Amino acid sequence: MTGPRRWSAALLAALALAATGCEAGGVTDGDAGLPDPIVDTEVTTPIDYVALGDSFSAGPFIGTMRTDPQGCARSRDNYPAFLADWLDVASYTDVTCSAAVTADLYAPMRMYDGNIAPPQLDAVSADTDLVTIGIGGNDFSIYDSLIRCQEPGGPCPVEELEADARKVADRIARAVRRIRKAAPDAAVHVVGYPDILPTEGTCRAVGVPADVLGPVTGIAGLLNDSLEKGAAAAGASYVDVEAISEGHDVCAKGRAWVNGPRFRAGVAAPFHPKINGMRGVAAEVFRQVTGEDPAEVTEYAEPDPDVVVLNEG
């Protein structure tokens, strides 16, 4: 075998070895449906992993923030960190950055603190074996507009937003092709967005009537459809986070994977995934990569420090 299938087979063999001799641990709140945590795996798989994306991948204000660079508001407990931990990768480079748009894959990005981050695709090379990319919601200010749509009496240009959401497919396809050009043997997984708002009804955390949410959730669904279409057009896999996060939206109380409208330092930015949401996404990406459930679902992400590639800044 050649390319992604070659290393995926080696990965599965290594993971089977890693799963032996492990001890079970407890599960934290909000982890319903995930396997019991397993600890103390020592087998490292020969995978060089690069994570690309925006704030839904970076995880702003979840636990401890990485400072390489600080302006990306990138958590040590985002789904790429969990995935790197559970896969026991050989190297792990995370260049996800809050507020990123697809153009920031190719050009320097000005971060919220005014400093500059290099193009995210600079992290991808011929040695890269695995790439996850979760981006597109900031293009055309889609998510900003969806938030404004929830404001009573606020403007909500539904038809324009629907058209913009469909345009993201071409941008994702272009990004995947550029990744494949830089890393011909890499497996590429486009990661969708979770359910943020309920598909039925409403709640105090949202603060608007259910009829206002209808167009908003519809546009969010179109955006995920667009990501899936772009991934398929360029030959990448698509990770359907919308499906696995159903019932974990902001109105789900103790089962919510998403923070509410308040900024909560250490928990998450408003309407962004919390740590349990990041674990849930990481588990689904793991299944896509390996074809198996993760043997190791830890409370926090703890990739081997020796494999973590620090970014400049």
C-alpha positions in Angstrom: 0.0 0.0 0.0 1.1 3.6 -0.5 0.1 7.0 1.0 -2.5 7.3 3.7 -3.6 3.7 3.6 -0.1 2.5 4.2 0.4 4.5 7.4 -3.2 3.9 8.6 -2.6 0.2 8.6 0.6 0.6 10.6 -1.3 2.9 13.0 -4.0 0.3 13.6 -1.4 -2.3 14.5 0.4 0.1 16.8 -2.9 1.1 18.5 -3.7 -2.6 19.1 -0.4 -3.0 20.9 -0.9 0.3 22.8 -4.3 -0.9 24.1 -2.9 -3.9 26.0 -2.0 -3.6 29.7 -3.9 -0.4 30.3 -5.9 0.5 33.3 -9.5 1.9 33.3 -10.3 5.2 35.0 -13.4 7.3 35.6 -15.5 9.5 33.3 -16.3 13.1 33.9 -19.8 14.8 33.5 -20.9 15.3 29.9 -19.1 12.2 28.6 -22.1 10.1 28.1 -21.6 7.8 25.1 -17.8 7.9 25.3 -15.6 5.0 26.4 -14.2 4.9 29.9 -10.8 6.6 30.2 -7.7 4.5 29.8 -4.2 5.6 30.9 -0.6 4.8 30.4 0.0 3.9 26.8 3.6 4.0 25.7 3.6 3.0 22.0 4.3 5.9 19.7 2.8 5.7 16.2 4.9 7.0 13.3 2.5 9.9 12.5 3.5 13.5 11.9 0.2 15.3 12.7 -0.7 18.9 11.7 -3.9 20.7 12.9 -5.3 23.6 10.9 -8.4 25.7 11.7 -10.2 28.4 13.4 -11.5 28.9 17.0 -13.7 25.8 16.9 -10.5 23.9 16.5 -8.3 26.1 18.6 -10.6 26.2 21.7 -10.3 29.7 23.0 -10.3 29.9 26.9 -10.6 26.2 27.5 -8.3 25.6 30.5 -4.7 26.7 29.8 -3.9 28.6 26.7 -0.8 27.9 24.6 1.5 31.0 24.1 3.0 30.0 20.8 1.6 32.5 19.9 -0.7 33.8 22.6 -2.8 35.8 20.1 -4.3 32.6 18.6 -6.1 31.8 21.9 -5.3 28.1 21.4 -6.1 25.7 24.2 -3.9 22.8 25.5 -7.2 20.9 25.6 -8.6 21.3 22.1 -9.6 18.3 20.0 -6.2 18.3 18.1 -4.4 17.9 21.5 -6.7 15.1 22.5 -6.2 13.4 19.1 -2.4 13.7 19.3 -2.5 12.2 22.8 -4.7 9.3 21.9 -2.8 8.5 18.7 0.6 8.7 20.4 1.9 10.6 17.4 5.5 11.1 16.6 5.1 14.8 16.1 2.2 17.2 16.7 2.0 20.7 15.2 -1.1 22.8 16.0 -1.4 26.1 14.1 -5.2 26.5 14.7 -6.0 30.1 15.4 -9.1 31.9 16.7 -10.8 34.1 14.1 -9.0 32.5 11.2 -10.6 32.4 7.7 -9.6 30.2 4.8 -7.3 33.0 3.4 -5.2 32.7 6.6 -4.2 29.3 5.4 -2.1 30.9 2.7 -1.2 34.4 4.0 0.0 35.8 7.4 -2.8 36.5 9.8 -3.2 39.4 12.2 -4.3 38.0 15.5 -6.6 39.6 18.1 -3.5 41.0 20.0 -2.2 42.7 16.9 0.7 40.4 16.3 1.1 38.3 13.1 0.9 34.5 12.7 2.4 32.8 9.7 0.2 31.1 7.1 -1.1 27.9 8.6 -0.1 25.9 5.5 3.5 26.6 6.3 3.2 23.9 8.9 2.4 21.2 6.3 5.3 19.4 4.6 6.1 16.3 2.7 6.7 14.5 6.0 3.2 15.2 7.2 1.0 12.1 7.6 -2.2 13.4 9.0 -4.0 16.8 8.7 -7.2 17.9 10.3 -8.7 21.2 9.1 -11.8 22.9 10.7 -12.4 26.3 9.1 -14.9 28.2 7.0 -17.4 29.6 9.5 -15.6 33.0 9.7 -15.5 33.4 5.9 -18.0 36.0 4.7 -18.5 36.7 8.5 -21.0 33.9 8.5 -20.9 33.1 12.2 -20.8 36.8 13.2 -23.9 37.3 11.2 -25.6 34.3 12.8 -25.0 35.8 16.2 -26.6 39.0 15.1 -29.5 37.1 13.7 -30.3 36.1 17.3 -30.6 39.7 18.5 -34.3 40.8 18.7 -35.2 42.9 15.8 -31.6 42.6 14.4 -31.0 42.2 10.6 -30.8 38.6 9.4 -30.1 38.4 5.6 -31.0 34.8 5.3 -30.7 34.4 1.5 -27.4 36.1 1.5 -26.1 34.0 4.3 -27.3 30.8 2.6 -25.5 31.8 -0.6 -22.3 32.6 1.4 -22.4 29.2 3.2 -22.6 27.4 -0.2 -19.5 29.3 -1.4 -17.4 27.8 1.3 -17.3 24.5 -0.5 -14.9 25.8 -3.2 -12.7 27.3 -0.6 -12.4 24.1 1.3 -11.7 22.1 -1.8 -8.9 24.6 -2.7 -7.5 24.2 0.8 -7.5 20.4 0.6 -5.8 20.5 -2.8 -3.1 22.8 -1.4 -2.6 20.5 1.5 -2.3 17.5 -0.8 0.3 19.3 -2.9 2.4 20.0 0.1 1.9 16.6 1.7 1.1 14.0 -1.0 0.9 11.1 1.4 -1.1 12.7 4.1 -4.6 11.7 5.2 -6.7 14.8 5.3 -9.9 15.1 7.4 -12.2 18.1 7.2 -13.9 18.6 10.5 -17.4 20.1 10.6 -19.0 22.4 13.2 -21.0 21.1 16.1 -24.7 21.9 16.9 -24.5 25.2 18.8 -28.3 25.9 19.0 -31.2 23.5 19.4 -32.9 22.3 16.3 -36.2 22.5 18.1 -37.4 24.9 20.8 -35.2 27.4 22.7 -33.9 28.2 26.2 -32.7 31.1 28.4 -29.1 30.6 27.2 -30.2 31.5 23.7 -32.7 34.2 24.7 -34.7 34.4 21.5 -37.9 32.6 20.3 -37.7 29.3 18.5 -39.0 30.8 15.3 -36.0 33.1 15.2 -33.7 30.2 15.5 -35.1 28.3 12.5 -33.2 30.3 9.8 -30.0 30.4 12.0 -29.8 26.6 12.4 -30.7 26.1 8.8 -27.7 28.2 7.7 -25.4 26.4 10.1 -26.5 23.1 8.5 -25.8 24.5 5.0 -22.3 25.5 6.1 -21.6 21.9 7.2 -23.1 20.6 4.0 -20.7 22.9 2.2 -17.7 21.6 4.1 -18.6 18.1 3.3 -19.1 18.9 -0.4 -15.7 20.7 -0.5 -14.0 17.8 1.2 -15.5 15.2 -1.2 -14.5 17.3 -4.3 -10.9 17.3 -3.3 -10.7 13.7 -2.0 -10.6 14.4 1.7 -12.6 12.7 4.5 -15.4 14.6 6.2 -16.0 14.4 10.0 -19.6 15.0 10.7 -19.6 16.8 14.1 -23.1 18.1 13.6 -24.4 14.5 13.9 -22.5 13.5 17.0 -23.2 16.8 18.8 -27.0 16.5 18.5 -28.5 16.9 21.9 -25.4 18.6 23.2 -26.2 22.1 22.1 -26.2 25.2 24.3 -29.6 24.4 25.7 -28.6 20.9 26.9 -27.6 22.0 30.4 -25.3 19.4 31.9 -25.0 17.6 28.6 -24.0 20.7 26.7 -20.8 20.6 24.7 -21.1 24.3 24.0 -20.7 27.3 26.3 -23.6 29.8 26.5 -23.5 33.5 25.7 -21.3 34.5 28.7 -17.5 34.6 28.5 -16.2 32.1 31.0 -12.4 32.1 31.4 -11.1 28.6 31.8 -14.4 27.1 30.3 -14.8 28.5 26.8 -15.6 31.6 24.7 -19.3 32.4 24.2 -21.0 29.9 21.9 -17.8 27.8 21.5 -17.1 24.2 22.5 -16.1 23.3 26.1 -13.6 20.6 27.0 -16.2 17.9 26.9 -17.2 19.0 23.4 -13.5 18.9 22.3 -13.3 15.3 23.7 -16.3 14.3 21.8 -15.0 15.7 18.5 -11.6 14.1 19.1 -13.2 10.7 19.6 -15.1 11.0 16.3 -12.0 12.1 14.4 -10.1 9.2 16.0 -12.8 6.8 14.6 -12.4 8.3 11.2 -8.6 8.0 11.2 -8.4 4.5 12.7 -11.7 2.8 12.0 -12.0 2.0 15.7 -13.2 3.6 18.9 -10.4 5.3 21.0 -9.0 3.0 23.6 -7.9 6.1 25.6 -10.3 8.8 26.5 -8.6 11.0 29.0 -10.0 13.9 31.1 -7.4 16.3 29.8 -5.2 16.2 26.7 -1.7 15.1 27.5 0.4 14.6 24.4 4.0 13.7 25.1 5.8 17.0 25.5 8.7 15.7 23.4 6.4 15.4 20.3 4.8 18.8 20.6 6.2 21.2 17.9 6.2 24.8 19.3 5.3 27.6 16.9 7.2 30.8 16.6 5.7 33.9 18.3 
